[in-house]
């Protein structure tokens, strides 16, 4: 595709945002290109101009959901203190409660639907999770370097565990329509981080 104009980029972003909203509510299989077209307020020719097929659109949705999560993390600032990590956990729990525990994780829910059937979508999801993990790892590394965590604390392992707690907790929360599983998973994961305090 040739270089897009500012208007073209805005139209493409509107299509992806509309698709992401529908996919989060209805799932990949339950969302049609026609529904996305109507929700985005674009023509059929515009849809095919920006996305050759539904798979290409869903790949963009995966990246969009990762970008959305990272934008929220940027608003929180560096996750480089116990207070900041608590705020991060509370935000994840509060987001689930505001959605009545429907939909799960923005990224995890769409990733679960596509990783086994589309290698490129899986790669997009993997990159998204790696970016999320990096935010956690950077904060934990800063805590260890500052002396808040003991030298033996492993920021790589701790970041991965926190991310896994969010994903597993969000799935159980979605299934039970109750934020308690996510809250329990994050509480236990953060308690482990605190056990490594200097």
C-alpha positions as CSV (number, residue, x, y, z in Angstrom):
1,X,0.0,0.0,0.0
2,X,1.3,3.5,-0.9
3,X,2.0,6.1,1.8
4,X,-1.2,7.2,3.4
5,X,-2.3,10.8,3.8
6,X,-3.2,12.1,7.2
7,X,-6.9,11.7,6.3
8,X,-6.2,8.1,5.1
9,X,-4.4,7.3,8.4
10,X,-7.3,8.7,10.3
11,X,-9.8,6.6,8.3
12,X,-7.7,3.5,8.7
13,X,-7.4,4.1,12.5
14,X,-11.2,4.6,12.7
15,X,-11.8,1.3,11.0
16,X,-9.4,-0.5,13.3
17,X,-10.9,1.1,16.5
18,X,-14.4,0.1,15.4
19,X,-13.3,-3.4,14.7
20,X,-11.5,-3.6,18.0
21,X,-14.6,-2.5,19.9
22,X,-16.8,-5.1,18.0
23,X,-14.3,-7.9,18.4
24,X,-13.9,-7.3,22.1
25,X,-17.7,-7.5,22.5
26,X,-18.6,-10.2,20.0
27,X,-15.4,-12.1,19.3
28,X,-13.5,-12.5,16.0
29,X,-15.9,-15.1,14.6
30,X,-18.9,-13.1,15.7
31,X,-17.8,-9.9,14.0
32,X,-18.3,-9.4,10.2
33,X,-16.6,-7.0,7.9
34,X,-20.0,-5.5,7.1
35,X,-20.6,-4.7,10.8
36,X,-17.2,-3.0,11.0
37,X,-17.8,-1.0,7.9
38,X,-21.1,0.3,9.3
39,X,-19.6,1.0,12.7
40,X,-16.7,2.9,11.2
41,X,-18.9,4.8,8.7
42,X,-16.9,3.9,5.7
43,X,-17.7,2.4,2.3
44,X,-17.0,-1.1,1.1
45,X,-14.3,0.2,-1.2
46,X,-12.6,2.0,1.7
47,X,-12.6,-1.2,3.7
48,X,-10.9,-3.1,0.8
49,X,-8.5,-0.2,0.2
50,X,-7.1,-0.4,3.8
51,X,-7.5,-4.2,4.5
52,X,-7.4,-6.9,1.9
53,X,-9.4,-9.3,4.0
54,X,-10.7,-9.9,7.5
55,X,-7.4,-11.6,8.6
56,X,-5.5,-8.4,7.8
57,X,-8.0,-6.3,9.8
58,X,-7.8,-8.6,12.8
59,X,-4.0,-8.5,12.8
60,X,-4.3,-4.7,13.0
61,X,-6.8,-5.1,15.8
62,X,-4.3,-7.2,17.8
63,X,-1.7,-4.4,17.5
64,X,-4.3,-1.8,18.3
65,X,-5.3,-3.5,21.5
66,X,-1.6,-3.7,22.5
67,X,-1.2,0.0,21.8
68,X,-4.3,0.8,23.9
69,X,-2.9,-1.1,26.9
70,X,0.5,0.5,26.5
71,X,-1.1,4.0,26.4
72,X,-2.8,3.3,29.7
73,X,0.6,2.2,31.2
74,X,2.2,5.5,29.9
75,X,-0.5,7.4,31.8
76,X,0.4,5.5,35.0
77,X,4.0,6.4,34.6
78,X,7.0,4.2,35.5
79,X,6.0,1.1,37.5
80,X,9.1,1.4,39.6
81,X,7.8,1.4,43.1
82,X,5.6,-0.8,45.2
83,X,3.0,2.0,45.3
84,X,3.1,2.2,41.5
85,X,2.7,-1.6,41.2
86,X,-0.3,-1.5,43.5
87,X,-1.8,1.3,41.4
88,X,-1.3,-0.8,38.3
89,X,-2.9,-3.8,39.9
90,X,-5.9,-1.8,41.1
91,X,-6.4,-0.2,37.7
92,X,-6.5,-3.7,36.1
93,X,-9.1,-4.8,38.7
94,X,-11.1,-1.6,38.4
95,X,-11.3,-1.9,34.6
96,X,-12.8,-5.4,34.9
97,X,-15.3,-4.2,37.4
98,X,-16.3,-1.2,35.2
99,X,-17.0,-3.7,32.4
100,X,-19.0,-6.0,34.7
101,X,-16.1,-8.5,34.2
102,X,-17.1,-9.0,30.5
103,X,-14.6,-9.4,27.7
104,X,-11.4,-10.3,29.6
105,X,-8.2,-8.6,28.7
106,X,-8.3,-6.3,25.6
107,X,-5.2,-8.1,24.1
108,X,-5.6,-11.5,25.6
109,X,-9.1,-12.1,24.5
110,X,-8.4,-11.4,20.8
111,X,-5.0,-13.2,21.0
112,X,-6.7,-16.4,22.3
113,X,-8.9,-16.5,19.2
114,X,-6.2,-16.1,16.6
115,X,-2.8,-17.4,17.7
116,X,-3.5,-20.9,16.5
117,X,-4.9,-20.0,13.1
118,X,-2.9,-17.0,11.9
119,X,0.9,-16.9,12.4
120,X,1.1,-13.1,11.7
121,X,-1.6,-12.4,14.2
122,X,0.2,-14.6,16.7
123,X,3.4,-12.6,16.1
124,X,1.6,-9.3,16.6
125,X,0.2,-10.7,19.9
126,X,3.6,-11.9,21.0
127,X,5.1,-8.4,20.3
128,X,2.2,-6.8,22.2
129,X,2.8,-9.0,25.2
130,X,6.5,-8.4,25.0
131,X,6.0,-4.6,25.1
132,X,3.7,-4.9,28.1
133,X,6.2,-7.2,29.9
134,X,9.0,-4.7,29.1
135,X,7.1,-1.9,30.9
136,X,6.9,-4.1,34.0
137,X,10.5,-5.4,33.7
138,X,11.8,-1.8,33.3
139,X,10.1,-0.8,36.5
140,X,11.3,-3.8,38.4
141,X,14.8,-3.4,37.1
142,X,14.8,0.2,38.4
143,X,13.6,-0.9,41.8
144,X,16.4,-3.5,42.0
145,X,19.1,-1.0,40.8
146,X,17.8,1.6,43.4
147,X,18.0,-1.0,46.2
148,X,14.2,-1.5,46.7
149,X,14.6,-5.1,45.7
150,X,17.3,-7.5,46.7
151,X,20.0,-8.2,44.1
152,X,18.7,-11.8,43.6
153,X,15.3,-10.5,42.5
154,X,14.9,-11.4,38.8
155,X,13.0,-8.6,36.9
156,X,12.5,-10.8,33.9
157,X,10.9,-13.6,35.9
158,X,8.9,-11.2,38.0
159,X,7.6,-9.2,35.0
160,X,6.5,-12.4,33.3
161,X,4.8,-13.6,36.4
162,X,2.8,-10.4,36.8
163,X,1.8,-10.5,33.2
164,X,0.7,-14.1,33.6
165,X,-1.3,-13.2,36.7
166,X,-3.2,-10.5,34.7
167,X,-3.9,-12.9,31.9
168,X,-5.0,-15.9,33.9
169,X,-6.9,-13.7,36.4
170,X,-8.7,-11.9,33.6
171,X,-9.8,-15.1,31.9
172,X,-11.2,-16.5,35.2
173,X,-12.8,-13.1,36.0
174,X,-14.5,-13.2,32.6
175,X,-15.7,-16.7,33.0
176,X,-17.0,-16.1,36.6
177,X,-18.2,-12.5,36.0
178,X,-16.4,-11.7,39.2
179,X,-13.1,-9.7,39.7
180,X,-12.0,-11.9,42.6
181,X,-9.8,-14.2,40.5
182,X,-7.9,-11.3,39.0
183,X,-7.6,-9.6,42.4
184,X,-6.3,-12.9,44.0
185,X,-3.8,-13.5,41.2
186,X,-2.4,-10.0,41.4
187,X,-2.3,-9.9,45.2
188,X,-0.3,-13.1,45.3
189,X,2.0,-12.0,42.5
190,X,2.7,-8.7,44.2
191,X,3.1,-10.4,47.6
192,X,5.9,-12.4,46.0
193,X,7.5,-9.2,44.7
194,X,7.3,-7.6,48.1
195,X,8.9,-10.7,49.6
196,X,12.0,-9.7,47.7
197,X,12.2,-6.2,49.2
198,X,15.6,-5.2,50.4
